[in-house]
């Protein structure tokens, strides 16, 4: 039914549940599985708005964010391979999670996006408008939201 499935991963418990569902669907559909992570590069903005962040500090933050993204996607790729999937593609993009995810869905011609209900931001995300909600509204393909 689906040839290309994308799962959004941020290291949260809900993303882990979404990955499990996406792996099962990709296996049943013999679909390519895209493992997606968005890196938001806004180091320490909320806590230190009045403090100028040096380029050295920004570089350290960017390096740590890249390492975290790599770790999240490598772990997901291992889980997919253990489940027998062979067509797995990790994708890391810089930018806001919802907008970046929708852009990747369009660029990659994804037929189903799988996303957790809540990510690492938890309740704060509810008051700001959740990534899952934004993706369901803007995505050109069906979106499966996993609790």
C-alpha positions in Angstrom: 0.0 0.0 0.0 2.8 2.4 0.9 6.1 2.5 -0.9 7.8 5.2 1.2 7.3 5.8 4.9 8.9 8.5 7.0 9.2 8.4 10.7 10.0 11.5 12.8 12.5 10.8 15.5 13.6 13.1 18.4 14.8 10.7 21.1 11.5 10.8 23.0 9.4 7.9 24.2 6.6 8.8 21.7 9.1 8.8 18.9 10.3 5.3 19.9 6.7 4.1 19.7 6.3 5.7 16.3 9.5 4.0 15.1 8.1 0.6 16.2 4.9 1.2 14.3 6.7 2.5 11.2 9.1 -0.5 11.1 6.1 -2.8 11.3 4.3 -1.0 8.5 7.4 -0.7 6.3 8.0 -4.4 6.7 4.4 -5.4 5.8 4.4 -3.0 2.8 8.0 -3.8 1.8 8.4 0.0 1.8 11.5 2.2 2.1 11.8 3.6 5.6 13.0 7.2 6.0 14.4 8.0 9.5 14.0 11.8 10.0 15.4 14.1 12.6 15.2 17.9 12.6 18.0 19.9 14.4 16.9 23.3 15.7 20.0 25.4 16.0 19.0 28.0 18.6 21.5 27.5 21.4 20.6 28.8 24.8 18.3 31.4 23.4 15.5 31.2 26.0 17.8 31.3 29.0 20.4 33.8 27.7 18.6 36.2 25.4 20.6 39.2 26.7 23.9 37.3 26.5 25.8 37.2 23.2 26.6 33.6 22.4 30.1 33.4 21.0 30.8 31.5 17.7 32.9 29.0 19.7 29.9 28.2 22.0 27.6 28.0 19.0 30.0 25.6 17.2 30.1 23.4 20.3 26.3 23.4 20.5 26.0 22.6 16.8 28.5 19.7 17.1 26.6 18.3 20.1 23.3 18.6 18.2 24.8 16.8 15.2 26.2 14.0 17.4 22.8 13.6 19.1 21.0 13.4 15.8 23.5 10.8 14.5 23.0 8.7 17.7 19.2 8.9 17.4 19.2 7.8 13.7 21.9 5.1 14.1 19.9 3.5 16.9 16.7 3.6 14.8 18.6 2.2 11.8 19.9 -0.7 13.9 16.3 -1.4 15.1 15.1 -1.4 11.5 17.8 -3.7 10.3 17.2 -6.1 13.2 13.5 -6.2 12.1 14.7 -7.2 8.6 14.3 -3.9 6.7 17.0 -3.4 4.1 15.8 -0.1 2.5 16.4 2.4 5.2 17.5 6.0 4.7 18.5 8.4 7.5 17.8 12.1 7.0 19.0 14.9 9.2 17.9 18.5 8.4 18.4 21.8 10.2 15.3 23.8 11.0 12.0 23.7 12.8 10.6 20.2 13.1 7.2 20.6 11.5 8.2 22.7 8.5 11.3 20.7 7.8 9.5 17.4 8.1 6.8 18.6 5.6 9.5 19.8 3.2 11.2 16.3 3.3 7.8 14.6 2.8 7.4 16.7 -0.4 11.0 16.3 -1.6 11.1 12.5 -1.0 7.6 11.8 -2.3 6.7 10.2 1.0 3.4 8.3 1.1 2.9 8.0 4.9 4.5 10.0 7.7 4.5 8.5 11.2 5.0 10.8 14.2 4.6 10.7 18.0 2.0 12.7 19.7 4.6 14.5 21.9 8.3 15.0 21.6 10.9 16.1 24.0 9.3 19.5 24.7 6.3 17.8 26.4 3.5 20.1 27.8 5.2 23.3 26.6 4.6 22.1 23.0 0.8 21.8 23.7 0.5 25.5 24.4 2.6 26.5 21.5 0.8 24.2 18.9 2.2 20.7 18.6 4.6 19.6 15.9 2.2 16.6 15.3 -0.7 18.9 14.7 1.2 21.2 12.4 2.4 18.2 10.4 -1.1 16.7 10.1 -2.4 20.1 8.8 0.4 20.8 6.3 1.5 17.4 5.1 0.5 16.4 1.5 0.4 12.7 2.6 -1.5 10.8 5.3 0.0 11.2 8.8 -0.2 8.5 11.4 0.0 10.0 14.9 1.2 7.5 17.5 0.4 7.8 21.2 
